[in-house]
Amino acid sequence: MIKNRYILFGVALLWTVIAAVFFQYWRVHEKNRLETLALDRAMALDAYMGEMIRWNIMYGGIFLDSSVKVPEKMKITPGGVLATDGRRFTQILFPEMIRLLSAVPDKTRKIRFHLTSLKPLNPKNAPDPWERSALLRVEKGEPRVYGFSKAPGNRELFRYLRPIYAEKMCLDCHAIQGYHLGDVRGGASVTLDVTDLIWAFSVNTKKEIAIGIFLWIVGLALIFLVFTSVERRKKYLVDLKAMSLEDYLTGLSNRRGFLVLAQQATRLIDRVNFKALILYFDLDDFKQINDVYGHKEGDAALTLFSQVLRSTFRQSDLLARMGGDEFLVFALDTGESCEKMITDRLQRNLEEANAESGKPYFLKVSFGAVEYDPDRSAFFEELIIEADRRMYENKAAKKASGGGADDDGQH
């Protein structure tokens, strides 16, 4: 039973470990999925802004109302251009266009696009601490840098930065900073407020954790139910086998059980070549006990005699109730004069049982004994028949001498 409990505990522990490993894998997978989703959004915004820059360069810059304050060095037409409606417009370089575009969504605190550099021409393009660290990394060869970070107000941010390389058209302005063609001169930085996205993921995560715990509990319950079912089936089969091989009243083997065990015992005896004794017992006057005191008392008499047999013989000997009031014993490893020694011990134990039982009757028994010798070729069941015949000779002799034995055996 203890071993079975260990097996149950081991299977439950294995299921728990599997569930824990799967949960950890799922957590990593969900974190990667969140990161991939945020990265896709950041790269999409970066690509969109890149197209805006190319569009600006293609058309030589855009015109902006002159009322908007723009640094002089970012103006292509410092004096501006007068439109037909009287308004004045200033043509600006694309970096200023990007700065102005990125400033609009930044007011909502959701998206920020920023062109930055470790050597900015415009102080407004100076990097923040995260961007500075990312720029140092891309200068060392990393293709891009990204990750989550915290912001004031319990906000969750996703930061992304890719390198901007010095191109031929860039050197007109940036060559004085020491940049050469192909150098990393800065980075395109994207900041996304992903607080809502992480909250949505956390809500979904809580639901999935609850489902996972439920499935884990269901798994444990199924393991327990299957294990219990298997154990009950094993017990049922054991009980069924015991019922088919054991006498229900006395707990001794029945005829079938005795023959099964005797077959195994005779193989052992034949191999080690020692003698054994077959003894057939029949209670005397058993019919009278049933008739006078009832079948319940008859059952008690049979149980009492089975206890006498247990106290007389060894645990290695085979004891059986063959039916009715007949009992059979296969006493193993017996020596010379063993029959008399056994029957004397049986008689003493029987007398003690009669004295202590307080029954209104005394148990008496007739018996017949046959030696089992491995050197003889007689079949085991023939020896049982011979022991039975000798038991009846003993019973008849007792009856003839006035011992009062009846002939009520059931065959």
Protein Blocks (a to p, Z undefined) as FASTA:
>chain_A
ZZmmmmmmmmmmmmmmmmmmmmmmmmmmmmmmmmmmmmmmmmmmmmmmmmmmmmmmmnop
aaddfkbccdfklpfblnopadfkopacddddfklmmmmmmmmmmmnomaccddddfbdf
blklpccfklmmmmmmmmnopabdcdddddehhiacddddddddddfklmmmmmmnopae
hiafbdcdddddfklmmmmmmmmmmmmmmmmmmmmmmmmmmmmmmmmmmmmmmmmmmmmm
mmmmpcfklopacfklmmmmmmmmmmmmmmnopaddddddddehklmmmmmnojklmmmm
mmmmmmmmmmmmcfkbccddfbhjbccdddehiaehklmmmmmmmmmmmmmmmmmnopab
dcddddddddddfkbcbdfklmmmmmmmmmmmmmmmmmmnonopacfbcZZ
